[in-house]
Amino acid sequence: MERTVEVVPEAGLHARPASKFVQTANTFDAEVTVGRAGDEKLVAGNSMLSVTGLNVEHGESVRIVAEGPDAAAALDALAELLSTPVEDEGGEDG
């Protein structure tokens, strides 16, 4: 199963949105991979380093692929996460 989603958070798939993506992917009994829409290269959705390494920016589309018993639920949750703006919780880290 797969879904293509536009990345809404201003930070793209970096920092907090990437962390939430990885945490969410890890809660399902499914193997999740993600990559840019139209690109055959997919990376592990449960790896913070891999997800942030895609360098996906706000407004780009990504393809999320999930396989396993919870694939549909994982796709629903991850699509919802990426299509929802992230509220800033008090500025930049560092």
N, C-alpha and C positions, 0 to 999 in steps of 0.2 A: 504494500500500500504506500502511496506517496501523495504529497500535497505541495503546491507551490504557494508561497506566502510572501507578501511585501513586508519588509522590516520597517515598522513604524517607530520604535524607540529612537530618539535623537542620537544616541550613542552608537546606533547600529548594533552589531553583534559583538560588542566589546564590554568590558567591565561588568556592571551590574546585570544588564540584559543577558550577557553570555553566561554569567554565573547562574542566573535563574533558569536559563535554558538547560544547562547541564544538570542542575538539581532536579528539574522537572523530568528530564529524560531518564534519570536514574531511578525515578519512583515507579516506573512501569516495567512489566515483564515483556520487554520488547527490545530488539536491537535497533537503535536509532542512528541514522547517518544523515548528514546535512552538507549542502554545498550550494554554490550559486546556481540559480535557474539557468538552464541552457548549457551548463558545464557538466561534463561527465564525472569530474573529480568530486567524490564525497568523502567526508571525514567522520570519525566517531563522534556522535552527539553526546557521549558521556565523558568527553575529555575537554576540559577548559582550554588547554593549550591548543588543541586541534580546532575548536570552535572559534577562538579569538584569532587564530592563525589564518582564517579565511579572509579576514579584513573586510567583512561585509559592512557597508555603510547604510545609514538611514535612507530609505526609499528604494534600495535594491531588493530584488526578489531572490528568495532561496527555495531550494527544493529539499523537503524533508521526507526521508524514506524510513518506514518502520516495518519490522518483521517480528512476528511473535504473537502470543495470546492477547496482549494488550495493545496491539498495533493501532487499532482505530482510536482508542482512548488516548494513546500517546500523541497521535497526530492532532486530535482535537485540542488537547491541552497545549501543545507546542505552537500550533497555529494561533490560538487565542493569545498566548504569551507574546508572540512576535507582532501581532496586529494591535497590541494595546500600548499606548504611550507609557513610559516609565516616569513616575514623578520623582523629581530630585529630592533627596532626603537631607539637604544641608550642604551642598557644594561638592567640590572636587576632592578626591583623596590625594594626599601628598603635598 
